[in-house]
Each structure stands twice: as structure tokens, then as C-alpha cells.
């Protein structure tokens, strides 16, 4: 995963220019529609205008929020532009004006190029897991800190943020609460980022203590056992300046401070919401880059060390059991939070005040356990052969078969709007059915001149593919008497020799390989 920094934008558009010049060199007909145009046609679904609410609804379905800092220019321009319209809708030119400053991110979202491509179905699973854990009634709210004892045992929230900045929340996710011990891995990460591993571990060990987290014991080297127990966290605190880093970790979302708790718990009094804490967890999942700002907050070394220690020491005396059953880095706190990291995928914050006997959130533990039972997120799940689990990082099953069927049906019915959506989603517009017929074959046979022109001019498909019987789209158009289609195809036939077609296919494959390597 690459952050959305200027280098990524430069590489992306450089490669788009390369593909455009290559296409122009091979074909003189037509100009490839801009990404903004393809995005407009995808959302408009055949209409001449897009209502603003339709755009924002479609955007949210990808997992992006309208308040995402990376979309600031787009949203500001949208507000300004809507003031000039009478119906709250955008035509193609106004739409392009609004989205062009953030088109790379928007294109990735609508092409399903984020880490969770089918985000809405995944969120439905998260909601189901949330409801299942909500039914639990066991545990006790911590009462030895008065500020914690005041929380209702019915509060329950889950928020997630992926490494691409996709967001989902369910429950009481905007209620502030203190991080308590969930702050410990963050403090340690900041200390390593500032001072390096070797320096920090002159003062702190790396092994589980086998003792209660609040026992101020030292190991045989006269060091705290690890940064996840109170003694180690105290040492980390002496090495860092915290609040500025906390704000960066959360992408400048809510980070507060409880003065009442501070008198008892030092840095444990830092307040967050489930939403802001999920961004912190996602920053750890994303190698130290905050997903919603693109800013590097922590070094790779600091993140790696932190996740390693969270995995072995993060869940109090339940750490071994959690590592065995859940297999993910996590840190719990007595306020009821569990900071969970799925490396390279997402960060999650679960929060529910009732705790079990070991000090972990009852509902939070249930949610984490259910999550890895459903999805192959356990650190040692085999991604290739563990077929019984859901892998939300992949698109739905039988995608290849569905893709061919949808493409050829759109060509058969003359649905140019659907073809534009497929092109924007990076579908292979030259894929074939079992008879080696392409969309161009089908459109030519049915006489859909607009579809033929779109496939040739916009998608740059091969104009002379042969099916299993050796027929080309031209043969189909001639056979069924579609003279306008014959005229369109003849112009492209005249530009192509068999060797040109082979060279074009080879060049296209090389271009796609180069794009994969660059991104």
C-alpha cells in the first residue's frame, strides 16, 4: 500500500499519459475520455445530471466520508458549485469541476481498488457481529476509578478505518472515553520513533511479565518487563511528548483530556472516541502513515516493534489466549476499549465498559473472536487454502464469470452506460465467452453503433478479434446487414494489419505490467 502523497499522484498520472500516448500512436480515431468523464457516466447511469446527494451517497458506499481530509478540495468546490444551480444537480462540466482536484482518490474508490473492494457487504457482516456481542450481559464496569464507574454498562461501539481510509461505525461511537492502557502501545511507538529501538530498550524489556499489569516489578536486568505494563509505560512517558503525536495518529480527529482522570492515571486520561481511535489503530495497520491524511506519523521500525509487543503482551493476563484464538495485535484498557490492528488492512476500536475478571471488555473480546472466525484475519490463517473463511480483501466469488456475462449482456442490449461503469472499474473489455466472442462481436451483430464506437474509441479494444469459428466483428455486422457498424469497423480495419494487432496486444500487456509494478 502507498499513501496518497504527491509521488503517488505523479506516478499515476505519468502512467496515464503513457497509456494515452501509446493509444494515440496506435489509433488515430477518438480521444480517450477523461477519468472525470468516466466517473460522471458511472454515477449518472444514463442521466444528463447527477443530483449532489446521489454523488455523496455513492461515495459513502465505497467507504469514503465527505469529511475525509483528502477530499477537502472536492467538497468545498461542490458546496460553491451547488450555490450556482437551481436544482442541486451537476451536469458533466460542473461535475468535472468539482472532482478534478481529487480524481485519483475518487477513481480508486469507484474502481474498487481499495483494500476492501466490496465495502458495503463487509460492513453488513460487521453490524451482525456487533449485534451478536450486544446481547452479552456479563462483566462489571471498573469502579476503582470514579470517572469510569459513571459509564453505563449498555454502551457499546465498534469503529473501523482501513488503510485506504474507508470508514464504518456502529453503536455509541461518538461518546468520549479515556484510553487508559490502550495508550501504552501508542506511547511506546512514539518513543521508538523519536529515539530508536536500541535506546528505548536500554530501559524497558520485551518479555511478558507473568504478573498483573499494575505490579511495579522489574526484571532481572532491573528494567520493566515490557511497555504494555504500568512500569514500562511510565518509563515510555518520560521519553516522549505525547499530545501532538496523538493528534497526528488520529488524523486530527477528536483527542481530548480528562482532568479528573489525570489526577489518578497520568497519560491514561487522554480521551478519544471510537471513531478517532480507529484511525490511530489504522495508522499502525498502515505502517505509520495516517490513512486519512497521508502523513507519516511513525517509522516502520516503531510500528513493527509495537505490533510485536501488542501481540505478545497487549491483553493483560489473557494475552496468550488472545494471541492463540484471535492472532492479531491488540491492546485493552480498563475503560472498556480494545484497540485491534489487522496489519496492512485496517484498525478497529471496540468499546464497552463491562469488563471480565482479567480487565478486558466482554463484548470487545467476543467481537474480536467472532471477527477472525468469520474472516481470515488471524495472523496464521492460510490465505490460499482456508476456503471456509471470508476474505474481504477479494471481490465476490465467480467474479470472472459474472464479469463476462455482464459485459456481453450490456453489449447485447446496447447499454453504453453500463459499459462506461465497467471501463471505469478496470474491467477487461476484451474478455471472451466460451465461444471466444467479445463484446465487440455481440454489439456488431446487434447493430449497436454507439456501443461499437465506445469500445473502439474509448476502450481501444482490438477491432479484429476472431471467435472460435474465425469470424470477426466485421463479419457479424456484414452478415446481419448493419451498414453503419460496417462503416465504423472498416475505418479501424484499414488501420490494422495482423502484425499491428499482435504488437498492440503485446504493448498493452507490457503497459499493464508496468502499471502494476509502479503501484
Beta strands, then each sheet from edge to edge (+ up, - down):
strand 1: 50-51
strand 2: 89-90
strand 3: 140-141
strand 4: 157-162
strand 5: 167-171
strand 6: 177-178
strand 7: 255-257
strand 8: 270-272
strand 9: 329-332
strand 10: 337-342
strand 11: 346-351
strand 12: 354-355
sheet 1: 1+ 2-
sheet 2: 3+ 12-
sheet 3: 5+ 4- 11+ 10- 9+
sheet 4: 6+ 8- 7+
end
